[in-house]
């Protein structure tokens, strides 16, 4: 693979405009899209307008009312006669953001630019990444380079909650406007411009424990669901400690977290119910249904259930992990494209989860994560921001990758 810029074609990296990047990032931040809330429509409207103005083909697909996925592709005229013939390059992002929450010193949904940074909820996670992809695609189009395959941006809803958008996308990618084959997928989430080749997955498990109510003066007449739940959580804690000693070299260990618990009817009543919400982070090969079944087995073997105590465990959300080998040709191409624009591009793994796992598992497309902004110091934080220099570097990196993988010659050559 070469840089793909033929004689007579402009270098798209030189056509990346900082002012356009900042303007689009700010517009996306201003459109909000808090989730929970189901308000991604305004974000998609901004993104759709930006993509159509730049000559991309756009498909908007409702997932649920007011919550559409968007797929934008460089137009057939841009890619030339060979544009639909070869495999393409997929970029992936999401339109929703976590709630702003309290404590901000700036208006979270009125983006501000200060000292080289764009401030606002979602600036890092991940409106800046979306803007960088759009501007990179536009720069490639403006350079007049014929491509051997399509360049596609897929933007999904509900990534921050239940993953409704990505599930709809991988269930019928053709209907959503995606091509049939891609060399790889870049998830434009914040990585401090590093290259993430593997992510843990995530799953939510809800546990309903039922007991038998009785007067608290004679607790032995009942069966206390909260007591039973507390014993089960000791099993969860022990399993968490076991997993900590079996960590993956790239991704670290799988983990348990008890996020929420409720139950009981009052202090003078033996609790007839308890509900527990669990988060179980997954290594790529793990199956949450098997994990739930194993927990149920250990509960039964421990003698916690039965004799009036019932336990039901339900998997309510799954986001698969993924791992792409360091020596995969797509990983090498992404790394080389970053080095080409002057980035150091460290390769590593992510303890967080993202939609890339669905693309890798369900569509068989090798995936990586690479984008502007910091996951640990900015994403989901008060006064979230992203560096403008990072936005520019990311857009140039993406443009370099497009040309490296798909660039052939100037359009019309």
Secondary structure, DSSP 8 states (H G I E B T S, - for coil): ------TT---GGGG--HHHHHHHHHHHHHT--BTTTT-THHHHHHHHHHHHHTTEEEEEEEEETTEEEEEEEE-HHHH-TTTTTEEEEEEEEES-B----S--SS-TTS-EEETTEEESTTIIIIIHHHHHHHHHHHHHHHHTEEESEEEEEEEES-TTTT-HHHHHHHH-HHHHT--S-EEEEEE----TT-EEEEE-EEEEEEEEEE-B--BGGGGGGSB-HHHHHHHHHHHHHHHHHHHHTT-BTTTB--EEEEEEEEE-S-TTB---EEEEEEEEEE-TT--HHHHHHHHHHHHHHTT-SBTTBEEEEEEEEEE--EE--TT-HHHHHHHHHHHHTT----EEEESS--THHHHHHHH---EEE--SS-TTTTTT-TT-EEEHHHHHHHHHHHHHHHHHHHEEEETT-
